[in-house]
């Protein structure tokens, strides 16, 4: 077993860390406060080579691994997980094409992401179907050689800024997962429009909107994979993306630990730094344990993806553990800061608000436990 990184990965981490120090951390509070979309920062990230990491070099991408992507996402999330989510959403939207797209689709859409600065989005969740993917109601019908799409998607990251979407729809809700198909849809297609921007508790730098489809006519070339294969494409996408969420959690945990450590060495009560109080020491120790555990699970899950195993239960381990640990550690960071931690003067209250979403999107912590329990009860 070798847990060391290659020289290229070390260089990638340093590039992402320096970018986060210079571009993300100084402005994170501004974008959190205003809810503005950090387009300028994201363009610099694109120019630096920190976006679209897993797109193969034949389509103009870095050709990086899932682990490479996780290393970058941890660093950027150390600065702001909302900005990282905007970057990661491009990878999420592109993954169905990597999993099941035709060569023509990959050249057109993946090439677009690498040749020009822009965004895509993954459209799966709906007002009444989040974790229950098979319960979606967005309908697709056949009209000759074409398809017509009608429905509403909700909580779509990059929904209001994307130039194209990968969209999941059902031919018949009664067919559940067997009726779901995936399509790639240009944002300027007639009948496609973004809805209102959500006013969120955390990760406010990311653009989250509804995306609405009204009699959207699509050619057969828009179908990604097969007409009955959309559910499998969605699940393979989540298996590949869950290590990214765990990596985001690792960044939040590390920031919580570093901010708490520095403050506890400086802040005094009863005549001594609060770092000398065992109650605080235990919270710091738990953060350190959580960071190391989350990071190791993340790297194992990413390594398995890179070995071609897109069905590994480890991705659920990493996502569930990391998300819950990030929430716990950021909450403890606020506690260590006391009254100051409850104000926007310090970054820990933002870490706490941002961390909550990690337990919700791309399969809630409860859904991860259902998946894990089924795996355990199945004898695997």
C-alpha positions in Angstrom: 0.0 0.0 0.0 1.3 3.4 -1.0 -0.5 6.5 0.1 1.9 9.0 -1.4 1.0 11.3 -4.3 2.8 11.6 -7.6 4.8 14.8 -8.3 2.0 15.9 -10.6 -0.6 15.5 -7.8 1.6 17.4 -5.4 1.9 20.2 -7.9 -1.9 20.2 -8.4 -2.5 20.5 -4.7 -0.1 23.4 -4.4 -1.7 25.1 -7.3 -5.2 24.7 -5.8 -4.0 25.7 -2.4 -2.3 28.9 -3.7 -5.4 29.7 -5.8 -7.6 29.3 -2.8 -5.3 31.5 -0.6 -5.2 34.3 -3.2 -8.6 34.2 -4.9 -11.1 32.4 -2.7 -10.5 33.1 1.0 -10.3 36.9 0.7 -13.6 37.2 -1.1 -15.6 34.2 0.3 -17.4 36.3 2.9 -18.5 38.8 0.3 -20.2 36.2 -2.0 -21.7 34.5 1.1 -23.2 37.8 2.2 -24.5 39.0 -1.2 -25.3 35.7 -2.8 -23.6 36.9 -6.0 -22.3 34.3 -8.4 -18.4 34.4 -8.3 -18.0 34.4 -12.1 -14.6 36.2 -12.0 -13.1 33.8 -9.5 -14.4 30.8 -11.4 -13.0 32.1 -14.7 -9.6 32.3 -13.0 -10.1 28.7 -11.8 -10.8 27.7 -15.4 -7.8 29.5 -16.7 -5.6 27.9 -14.0 -6.8 24.4 -15.0 -8.8 23.7 -11.8 -12.1 23.0 -13.5 -13.2 20.1 -15.7 -10.4 18.0 -14.3 -11.7 14.6 -15.2 -12.5 15.4 -18.9 -10.1 13.4 -21.0 -7.3 15.2 -22.8 -8.7 14.1 -26.2 -11.5 16.6 -25.5 -9.2 19.3 -24.2 -9.4 18.4 -20.5 -6.7 17.7 -18.0 -7.4 14.0 -18.2 -7.2 13.8 -14.4 -8.4 11.1 -12.1 -11.2 11.1 -9.6 -8.5 11.4 -6.9 -7.0 14.4 -8.7 -10.4 16.0 -8.6 -10.9 15.2 -4.9 -7.5 16.8 -4.1 -8.5 20.0 -5.8 -12.0 20.1 -4.2 -10.6 19.7 -0.7 -8.3 22.7 -1.2 -11.0 25.0 -2.7 -13.5 23.9 -0.1 -11.1 24.9 2.6 -11.7 28.4 1.3 -15.4 28.2 0.4 -17.4 25.1 -0.3 -20.0 27.2 -2.2 -17.5 28.3 -4.7 -16.2 24.7 -4.9 -19.7 23.4 -5.5 -20.0 25.8 -8.6 -16.8 24.3 -9.9 -17.8 20.7 -9.1 -21.2 21.1 -10.8 -19.4 21.2 -14.1 -17.9 17.8 -13.4 -21.3 16.5 -12.3 -23.1 17.7 -15.4 -20.4 16.3 -17.6 -20.3 12.8 -15.9 -23.4 11.3 -17.7 -21.6 12.1 -21.0 -18.4 10.4 -19.7 -20.4 7.4 -18.5 -22.8 6.9 -21.5 -22.4 9.6 -24.1 -21.6 9.1 -27.8 -18.4 10.2 -29.3 -20.2 13.0 -31.0 -21.8 14.2 -27.7 -18.4 14.1 -25.9 -16.7 16.1 -28.6 -19.4 18.7 -28.8 -20.3 19.2 -25.1 -17.1 18.2 -23.2 -15.1 20.1 -25.8 -17.3 23.2 -25.2 -16.4 23.1 -21.5 -12.7 23.0 -22.2 -12.4 25.3 -25.2 -14.4 28.2 -23.7 -15.2 29.3 -20.1 -18.7 28.2 -19.2 -20.9 25.9 -17.2 -23.2 22.9 -17.4 -25.7 21.5 -14.9 -27.1 18.1 -13.8 -30.9 18.1 -13.8 -32.2 15.2 -11.7 -34.0 16.5 -8.5 -37.6 17.7 -8.7 -40.1 19.3 -6.3 -41.3 15.9 -5.2 -38.3 13.7 -6.1 -34.9 14.3 -4.6 -33.3 11.3 -3.2 -36.1 9.2 -4.7 -34.8 9.4 -8.3 -37.2 6.8 -9.5 -40.1 9.0 -8.4 -39.4 11.8 -10.9 -42.3 13.2 -12.9 -40.6 15.1 -15.7 -42.0 13.5 -18.8 -40.5 12.7 -22.2 -42.6 11.5 -25.1 -41.7 10.3 -28.6 -42.8 12.2 -31.6 -41.5 10.4 -34.7 -37.7 10.5 -34.5 -37.8 13.3 -32.0 -38.6 13.6 -28.2 -40.6 16.2 -26.4 -39.7 17.1 -22.8 -42.0 18.6 -20.1 -41.3 19.1 -16.4 -39.6 21.1 -13.7 -36.3 20.4 -12.0 -35.4 21.9 -8.6 -32.2 22.7 -6.6 -30.1 22.7 -9.8 -26.6 23.9 -9.2 -25.4 26.2 -12.0 -29.1 26.1 -13.2 -29.2 29.8 -14.1 -25.7 30.0 -15.7 -25.3 26.7 -17.6 -25.0 26.6 -21.4 -26.3 23.0 -21.4 -27.9 20.5 -19.1 -27.9 16.7 -18.7 -31.5 16.0 -17.9 -33.3 12.9 -16.6 -36.9 12.3 -17.5 -39.4 9.4 -17.5 -41.5 7.9 -20.3 -43.9 6.7 -17.7 -43.8 7.3 -14.0 -45.4 3.9 -13.4 -42.3 2.2 -14.9 -40.2 3.7 -12.0 -36.5 3.3 -12.7 -37.1 1.3 -15.9 -38.7 4.3 -17.6 -36.0 6.9 -17.1 -33.8 8.2 -19.9 -31.1 10.9 -19.9 -30.8 13.7 -22.5 -28.3 16.5 -23.1 -30.1 19.8 -23.7 -28.8 23.1 -24.8 -29.9 26.0 -22.5 -31.0 28.1 -25.5 -33.4 25.4 -26.8 -36.9 26.8 -27.2 -39.0 26.0 -24.1 -36.0 25.8 -21.7 -35.8 28.4 -19.0 -34.2 28.8 -15.6 -36.5 29.6 -12.6 -35.9 31.8 -9.6 -32.6 31.7 -7.8 -32.8 30.1 -4.4 -32.1 32.2 -1.3 -30.1 29.6 0.7 -28.9 29.2 4.2 -25.4 28.2 3.2 -23.2 27.7 0.1 -24.6 30.9 -1.1 -21.9 31.5 -3.7 -23.3 28.7 -5.8 -26.1 29.4 -8.2 -29.1 27.2 -7.5 -32.4 27.5 -9.5 -35.3 25.6 -10.9 -34.9 24.6 -14.6 -38.2 24.4 -16.5 -38.9 22.5 -19.7 -42.1 23.3 -21.6 -42.7 21.3 -24.8 -38.9 21.1 -25.5 -38.3 19.4 -28.8 -35.1 17.2 -28.8 -33.6 15.3 -31.7 -32.7 11.6 -31.1 -29.0 12.7 -31.0 -29.8 14.3 -27.6 -30.4 10.8 -26.0 -27.5 9.9 -23.7 -27.3 6.1 -23.6 -30.4 4.1 -24.1 -34.1 4.9 -23.5 -34.3 2.6 -20.5 -30.8 3.3 -19.2 -31.2 6.7 -17.6 -31.5 5.4 -14.0 -28.2 3.5 -14.3 -26.5 6.5 -15.7 -27.7 8.6 -12.7 -26.5 6.0 -10.2 -23.1 5.6 -11.9 -22.8 9.4 -11.9 -23.6 9.5 -8.1 -21.1 6.7 -7.4 -18.5 8.8 -9.2 -19.4 12.1 -7.6 -19.9 11.1 -3.9 -16.1 11.1 -3.3 -16.2 14.7 -4.4 -18.7 15.5 -1.6 -16.5 13.7 0.9 -13.5 15.8 -0.3 -15.5 18.9 0.2 -16.3 17.8 3.7 -12.5 17.2 4.3 -11.9 20.8 3.3 -14.5 22.1 5.7 -13.2 20.0 8.5 -9.6 21.1 8.0 -10.7 24.7 8.0 -12.7 24.2 11.1 -9.7 22.6 12.8 -7.2 25.3 11.8 -9.4 28.2 12.7 -10.3 26.6 16.1 -6.7 25.7 16.9 -5.5 29.3 16.2 -8.3 30.8 18.2 -7.9 28.5 21.1 -4.2 29.3 21.5 -5.0 33.0 21.5 -8.2 33.3 23.5 -7.8 33.3 27.3 -10.2 32.4 30.1 -9.4 32.0 33.7 -6.0 33.4 33.0 -4.9 30.7 30.4 -5.4 30.1 26.7 -8.6 28.0 26.2 -6.4 25.4 24.4 -5.2 24.4 27.9 -8.8 23.4 28.9 -9.4 19.7 28.3 -12.9 20.3 27.0 -11.5 22.3 24.1 -8.6 19.9 23.6 -11.1 17.0 23.2 -13.0 18.9 20.5 -9.8 19.7 18.6 -8.7 16.0 18.9 -12.1 14.9 17.5 -11.7 17.3 14.6 -8.3 15.9 13.8 -9.6 12.3 13.9 -12.5 13.3 11.7 -10.3 15.0 9.1 -7.9 12.1 8.8 -10.8 9.5 8.6 -12.7 11.5 6.0 -9.7 12.1 3.9 -8.7 8.4 3.9 -12.2 7.3 3.0 -12.3 9.9 0.3 -9.1 8.7 -1.2 -10.1 5.1 -1.1 -13.4 5.8 -2.7 -11.7 7.9 -5.4 -9.1 5.2 -6.0 -11.8 2.6 -6.5 -13.5 4.8 -9.1 -10.2 5.2 -10.9 -9.9 1.4 -10.9 -13.2 1.3 -12.8 -15.3 0.3 -9.8 -18.4 2.6 -10.1 -20.5 0.5 -7.8 -18.3 0.6 -4.6 -20.1 1.0 -1.4 -17.1 3.0 -0.1 -18.4 6.1 -1.9 -21.4 6.0 0.4 -19.2 5.4 3.4 -17.1 8.4 2.5 -20.1 10.7 1.7 -22.1 9.8 4.8 -19.2 9.9 7.2 -17.6 13.0 5.8 -20.9 15.0 5.6 -21.8 14.2 9.2 -18.3 14.9 10.4 -18.2 18.2 8.7 -21.4 19.3 10.3 -20.2 18.1 13.8 -16.8 19.7 13.5 -18.0 23.1 12.2 -20.6 23.2 15.0 -17.8 22.5 17.5 -15.8 25.3 15.9 -18.6 27.7 16.6 -18.7 26.4 20.2 -15.0 27.0 20.6 -15.3 30.5 19.4 -18.2 31.1 21.8 -20.1 34.3 21.1 -17.7 35.4 18.5 -18.4 32.2 16.6 -22.0 33.1 16.3 -21.1 36.4 14.4 -20.0 36.9 10.9 -16.8 38.5 12.1 -15.2 35.0 12.0 -15.6 32.4 9.3 -16.8 29.5 11.5 -20.5 30.4 11.4 -20.2 30.2 7.6 -18.5 26.8 7.8 -21.4 25.6 9.9 -24.1 26.8 7.4 -22.2 25.5 4.4 -21.6 22.1 6.0 -25.3 21.4 6.4 -25.9 21.0 2.6 -23.3 18.2 2.5 -25.8 16.0 4.5 -28.5 16.8 1.9 -27.4 16.9 -1.7 -26.5 14.0 -3.9 -28.2 11.5 -1.6 -28.9 12.5 2.0 -27.0 11.0 4.9 -30.1 8.9 5.6 -30.2 7.6 2.0 -26.5 6.7 2.3 -27.3 4.6 5.4 -30.1 2.8 3.5 -27.7 2.0 0.7 -25.0 0.9 3.2 -27.5 -1.2 5.3 -28.7 -3.0 2.1 -25.1 -3.8 1.3 -24.5 -5.1 4.8 -27.7 -7.2 4.9 -26.9 -8.5 1.4 -23.8 -10.1 2.9 -21.3 -7.9 1.0 
